[in-house]
Amino acid sequence: MKIDPIHPAGRPDQQNPSDQGAQVIKVLLLFRWTSLVPALIVWLISPAAAPLTGWVLFALAAITAVISLRHRALNRQLQQTPWLLAVDLALSAAAIALTGGAVSAFYFHALSPILAAAFFFKIRGGLTTALAFTPLYISALFYAQRQPTVVVPSSIELYLGLTQLFTVYLIAVIFGYSARLLETLRQQTDRLSRTSQELIQSNAELEHMNQQLRLIQSLTLSLQSAVEPVEMQQVLLKGLVEEMGYCTAAVALSDGDGALVGWMRRSRNDAEAHCAAQEVILDLRQAEESPVGRAVHARRFVSVGAQTPPTGEVVLDDWLRLEQAYVVAPLHLRGNLIGVLLVETEELAAPADAKLTPLALVANHASVALGSLRLCIERTQRLASEEVRNRIAADIHDSVSQQLFGLAYGLNACNQLLEQHPEATAQVKAQLADLEPLAFAALHQMRSAILGLAPGGLDSRRLAAGLRKHMNSLCIGRRLAFDVHVTPAFDRWPLALRHELLLIAQEGVANIARHANACQARIAIEECNGGVAVIIEDDGVGFDPAQAAIVDGVGLDGIRRRVERLGGHFLHETQPGEGVRLYIDIPLQRAAPLP
């Protein structure tokens, strides 16, 4: 889902008055030319009866032609100087006076300036022009009445004159009012058009914001589903490049000691994010003047133009390859630096702050997600360390300390016996033989504790190696073929379960070394049917199953108790001289951490 950029919606072209007048004047010009048609017909039918009609027709046609050719300039001039209509009124009145007065064929042509005034200046302009035309028209009638060529009776001429004047005022009012209505309609249309464009613009902005919110929601869900910082970095870079359309994005994490490590970068041409070499580290104390250093120090976004190195470190800048303008976004959570985010745009100049809102939202969510994950990891590690320390302390207190106390007490008793009875060597030897299992048991418990605290934790490889080493230390001077197999799934099991399996296996090793007198032995830890299967077997002396209760005292009882605490089952197969085979089945879902 990519976010489309917002393009400002242009308002409808606002026509200025001169452009509107140009459209109206074309209609008026058509009327002027059409109004000359009656005079042309009269002149063609009886040129002798109206000798001046032809000359007046020719003059008015010439004037109309000039107006037609220069109508744009005349339109602008008329808007600025309305009194020019008086010239047209005078010419129209003169034409009426010279061609018969009330019966003149140029009466319709005289209506042209009235229509122009009504269209351009509404009712007030139309009435003003009609009032100005009235004395001119009356003068034209009086002048025509005195001419010998006029034979119209006075009463008819008066009737025609009044009718024509009434028509002039009627046209001025009707067309002036119509022009006013049209102007009001045009204004309302323009207002509606502007409102429509504003609504379209608002809708586009809302849609753009909706896309941003959907993208941020998608990124947030992806970030929340990530369980490792590297995975979270990959999700963040993918969203910035593929979803938000940035050319390049890079992210680095703070090591908590003033340096940025774990650099990761992705561009449009990359199928996946690329990690920088481990030795690529940016010391912020030495990069305070760089864009990255300034952004981290100021705790705000820093927009940078093209061709500006972001870090000041040549190797790192060459690896980042930010050629266009870019933005440095520091990631903070609760006042602590989490990391730094860099995004490259398609522009050469530094991006404006108004364009950084989506990036700011994503950066905030990334800060919370990465910071929360870091806190969870640190807390988990701390709790795990405390759990391991508590468990080892309990094991040492419950077993090693008691065994060492018994060993020390026994040795003290032997020492006192030798001081009091130097000849009692046989008795001392017997007592020392009884103390030997305590020493081995203490050694066994201490090895378990050391293996649990080994760097890197308890995994399948370390467990197998530790069991072999433990068996070799217990079987010095004896030849024993010992095979250990631990499934790789062991690494995914709960830490408490792995520790208990270690103790069970070490108990099995100790029993084989001390009691079995075997040549071959095997321990296998497998995942079977959703649970853990442990097999411990040897080809030693074995024992009588009827005496299992007695034998439990030498090691099997401890294994049985641990298995039962884990909710598992313990079985053994043995016969005298046929070795021992132990079967242990522990369900994973019930193997919760033990108190």
C-alpha positions, 0 to 999 in steps of 0.5 A: 500500500503506497501513499500517493502524494497530494496534488493541490486541487486548482480552483475553477478558472475565475473569469474576469469581467472583461472575459465575461463581457467578451462573451456577451458582446458577441451576442450583442454584435450578432444582434447589431448585424441582425438589426440592420437586416430590416433597413437592408430590406427596405433599401432593396425594395424601394431605394427611391422612397428612402434615399438616405437609408442606404447611406445610413445603412452603409455608415452603421455597417461600417461602424459595426464592422469596426466594432466587430474587429476591435470588440475585445479592446472596445469591451475592456474600454467600455467596462472602464468608461461606460459613457461611450454608450452615449456615442452609440445612442447619439448615432442611433438617434441620428439614424432614426432622425434621418430615416423616417423617425417613428417608422425608421427601419433602424429602430431595432439597431437603436436598441443595441446600446440599451441591451449592452447597458442592461447586460453590462450594468444590470437594471440601473445601467439599462434604465440610465441608458433608456433615460439618456436615449429618451430626449435623443429619440424625441428630438429625432422624432421632431426632426423627422416630422419636419422633413417633407419626406415623412407622410405619417400622421401625427397621431400615428407617429405619437402612438408609435413613438410612445410604443417604441419608448415603452419598448426601450424601457421594457427591454432595459428592465427585462434584460437588466433584471435577467443580467442581474439574475445571471450574475447572481447565478454565476456567483452562486455557481462560482461559490459552489464550484469553489466549495466543491473544490475545497471538499475535493481537496479535503477529501484528498487530504483525508484519504491521504491521511487514511492511507498514512494511518493504514500504513502506520497500523500495518507497520505497527502490527508487523513491528509488534509481531517481530521477536528480534531486533534484526527482524524488527529492523527488516520490517521497518526498512521494508515498510519505509521503502516499499510502502512509503516510497522512500528511495533508501532507508537505513537504521542503526541501534544504540549500544548504550555506550554512545555508539551506533551499531548493527547498521542495516540498509535497504533501497528500492533495488534491493530484495532484502535489507543489507547489514553492514560489517560488524566493525562498522561502528559510529562513535557519536562523541566523534560525530557530533558535527555530522547530521546524525550527531546533530539529530541525536544531540538535539533529539529532533529530525534533521533534514539534509540536502543532497550530497551531504555525508550523514556521519562523517565516517568515510567507510560508513558514508560510502556504504550508506550511499545517500545521494539525494536529500535525506532525513535523520530521525533519532529514536528515543524512548523515555529519554534513552537513545534507541537508535537512528533512522535515515530515509532518502527522498527523491528531492535535491533540497532538504524536505519541508517539515510539513512532509515529515508527519508520516515519517514522524509517526512511523519513527515514534512507533519504531522507537516504542517497538524497538525500545520495548523489545530491548527492555523485554530482552534485558528483563528476560535476561535478568530474570533468566540469570536470577533464575539460574543463580537461584536454582544453582544456589538451591542445588548447591545448598540441598546437595553439594553443601550437605555432601561436602559437610558429610565429607569433611565430617568423615575426614575429620573422624578418620584423622582423629581415629588415626591419632588415637589408634595408628594401627587402625588403618583397615578401619580408616580405609573402609571409612574413606571408601564410604566417603568416596561416593560423597566426593563423586556426588559433590563433583557431579553436582558442581559440574552440573552447576558449572555447565548451567552457568557456561557462556552461551547457555545450555544447548544440545552441543554443550550438553553432549560434550559435558556428559562425555567429559563427565563420563571420562572423569569418572572412568579414569583407567577404564575403557568404556565406549560411551555414545551421547545423542541430543536432538537439536530441538533441545535448544528450543525447550524451556530452560528449566526443563533443559536443566532438569534433563542435564541433572537426569543425564548426569545421574545416569552417567554417575550410576553407569560409572560407579555401579554398572561395570559396563563396556558400552553405554548410551544416552539419547535425548529425543523429541517424540510425539510432542514430548521428550524421550530419554533413554539411558542404557548400558551392558553392565552387571545389571541387578535383580528387579525384585531388589529395585527398592534397594537399588533405588538408594544408589541413584535411580530414586533421584532420577525417578523423583525428578521425572515425576516432578516434571509430570513424566513416566519412568520405567527400567528394564534389567536382569542380572548380567544383562545391563540396565535400560531406563525409559523416561517420557516427559510431556513438553506442555507440562514441563513448566519451570519448577519452583 
